[in-house]
Amino acid sequence: MVAATFAYYNMKFSTFNFIDFNKVILYESKSDIFTPNAERYLVLIYSSKKDDINRLLKHVTVDEPILAIDLAQHRFQNSKRVRFATGGMNTLLKLVHRFHVVQIPVAFSIEKTSNQPSNNSKNYKQDSHLELF
């Protein structure tokens, strides 16, 4: 019984992934590194070569800030609601692999982990399943 309970919780814990922004470097502009400052983000992974970001954002109904990661590596101007980011191809491939992205555009929520001091923590955990647009 204990082994079954452990296996169940281990499986549920491993279905969601973590991202540490100390190790994953995303850029908002040529020299500005993305530094998370909110407790929660909706992560939107898309390609600006394939998708119109304004059309995608019209379908987002949550009030939390949006971290839009462009796989085509174009950099856009941030707004009050949306922070645009991109990175090197190796970084983007690691993100796609870590969160098991097989189609884009896709969105999911992340939240700051509570096991570290909140002012220094850049470690976030996935808080929802992937949603395709």
C-alpha positions as CSV (number, residue, x, y, z in Angstrom):
1,M,0.0,0.0,0.0
2,V,2.8,2.4,0.9
3,A,4.6,1.6,-2.4
4,A,1.5,2.2,-4.4
5,T,0.9,5.5,-2.7
6,F,4.6,6.5,-3.3
7,A,4.4,5.5,-6.9
8,Y,1.2,7.5,-7.4
9,Y,2.5,10.7,-5.9
10,N,5.9,10.3,-7.7
11,M,4.0,10.0,-11.0
12,K,1.8,13.0,-10.3
13,F,4.8,15.1,-9.2
14,S,6.8,14.2,-12.3
15,T,3.9,15.2,-14.7
16,F,4.7,18.8,-14.2
17,N,8.1,20.3,-14.9
18,F,10.3,23.0,-13.4
19,I,12.2,25.9,-14.9
20,D,15.0,27.8,-13.2
21,F,15.5,31.2,-14.8
22,N,19.0,31.3,-13.2
23,K,19.9,28.4,-15.7
24,V,17.6,29.2,-18.6
25,I,18.5,32.5,-20.1
26,L,15.8,34.2,-22.2
27,Y,16.3,37.6,-23.8
28,E,13.7,40.4,-24.0
29,S,15.9,42.5,-26.3
30,K,19.4,42.2,-27.6
31,S,20.9,42.8,-24.2
32,D,18.1,42.6,-21.7
33,I,17.8,39.2,-19.9
34,F,14.4,38.1,-18.8
35,T,14.1,38.3,-15.1
36,P,10.8,37.1,-13.6
37,N,9.1,39.5,-11.2
38,A,5.6,38.0,-10.8
39,E,4.5,35.0,-8.8
40,R,2.7,33.4,-11.8
41,Y,3.0,33.6,-15.5
42,L,1.1,32.1,-18.4
43,V,3.8,30.8,-20.8
44,L,2.8,31.1,-24.4
45,I,5.2,29.2,-26.8
46,Y,4.6,30.1,-30.4
47,S,6.3,31.0,-33.7
48,S,5.9,34.5,-35.1
49,K,6.5,33.1,-38.6
50,K,3.4,30.9,-38.3
51,D,1.1,32.7,-35.8
52,D,-0.2,36.2,-35.4
53,I,0.5,37.1,-31.7
54,N,-2.3,39.6,-31.5
55,R,-4.8,36.9,-32.6
56,L,-3.4,34.5,-30.1
57,L,-3.6,37.0,-27.2
58,K,-7.3,37.6,-27.9
59,H,-7.9,34.0,-26.9
60,V,-6.1,34.4,-23.6
61,T,-8.6,35.0,-20.8
62,V,-6.5,34.8,-17.7
63,D,-5.4,37.9,-15.8
64,E,-1.9,36.8,-14.9
65,P,1.1,38.2,-16.9
66,I,2.0,36.4,-20.1
67,L,5.5,35.3,-21.0
68,A,5.4,34.9,-24.8
69,I,8.4,32.8,-26.1
70,D,8.9,33.1,-29.8
71,L,10.6,30.1,-31.4
72,A,11.3,32.2,-34.5
73,Q,13.5,34.3,-32.3
74,H,12.0,37.7,-33.2
75,R,12.0,40.3,-30.4
76,F,8.9,42.4,-29.9
77,Q,8.2,45.4,-27.6
78,N,6.9,44.4,-24.1
79,S,3.5,45.7,-23.0
80,K,2.0,45.9,-19.6
81,R,0.4,42.5,-19.9
82,V,2.9,40.6,-22.1
83,R,6.6,40.1,-21.8
84,F,8.2,38.8,-25.0
85,A,11.2,36.6,-24.8
86,T,13.4,34.4,-26.9
87,G,16.7,32.7,-26.6
88,G,19.3,30.7,-28.4
89,M,18.2,27.6,-30.3
90,N,19.7,25.3,-27.7
91,T,17.8,27.0,-24.9
92,L,14.5,26.9,-26.9
93,L,15.0,23.2,-27.8
94,K,15.5,22.4,-24.1
95,L,12.3,24.3,-23.1
96,V,10.3,22.5,-25.8
97,H,11.7,19.1,-24.7
98,R,11.3,19.8,-20.9
99,F,7.6,20.8,-21.3
100,H,6.9,18.1,-23.9
101,V,5.7,20.6,-26.5
102,V,4.7,18.7,-29.7
103,Q,2.6,21.4,-31.4
104,I,2.5,25.2,-31.3
105,P,1.0,27.5,-30.3
106,V,0.7,26.1,-26.7
107,A,0.1,27.7,-23.3
108,F,0.6,26.6,-19.7
109,S,0.9,28.3,-16.3
110,I,4.0,28.4,-14.1
111,E,4.2,29.6,-10.5
112,K,7.1,30.5,-8.3
113,T,8.1,27.6,-6.0
114,S,7.6,28.2,-2.4
115,N,10.6,26.3,-1.0
116,Q,13.0,29.2,-1.6
117,P,13.0,32.8,-0.4
118,S,10.6,34.7,-2.7
119,N,12.9,37.6,-3.3
120,N,15.7,35.5,-4.7
121,S,13.8,32.6,-6.2
122,K,13.8,32.3,-10.0
123,N,12.6,28.7,-9.9
124,Y,9.1,28.1,-11.2
125,K,7.0,25.0,-11.6
126,Q,4.5,24.1,-14.2
127,D,1.0,24.6,-12.7
128,S,-1.3,23.5,-15.5
129,H,-1.5,21.1,-18.4
130,L,-0.6,22.2,-21.9
131,E,-3.4,23.9,-23.8
132,L,-3.2,24.1,-27.6
133,F,-4.7,27.1,-29.4
